[in-house]
Amino acid sequence: MERWEHMEVSVGVDDMAKLATTIQDLGCYGWELAGLASPKVVVGSMVIAILKRPMVLPHDPHDRAEGWKPDPCGRWDVRWWDGQTWTFHVGRRSDDGNETGRDAPTMLPVFKEPNWQ
């Protein structure tokens, strides 16, 4: 069974050129357009693009017991293994406390816009 990762990108209708550029940039990372929507109950006119790409799942851990394991994707400190598959639940440890979040369990790279400074 193929598992998919999804992303939402939204722009104002006056900024459609930016949407096209963003979709092209994300295409280099395996993302493809799955659909477009224009919500009716929104202040201002917006277009929402839904993108998808297949996930490249990391290998199962050696210790298959349920629990927090080192993130095999390398983006967070830990990722939740539910005993059968890697989940979207992730965490980062620091001296200031723990941070949790959601991140797709895929080995594919994460898109980052270039910083031209």
Secondary structure, DSSP 4 states (H G I P E B T S, - for coil): ---EEEEEEEEEGGGHHHHHHHHHHHHTTT-EEEEEE--SSSSS-EEEEEEEEE--PPPPPSS-SSEEEE-TTSSSSEEEE-SSSEEEEEEEEETTEEEEEE-----SPPP------
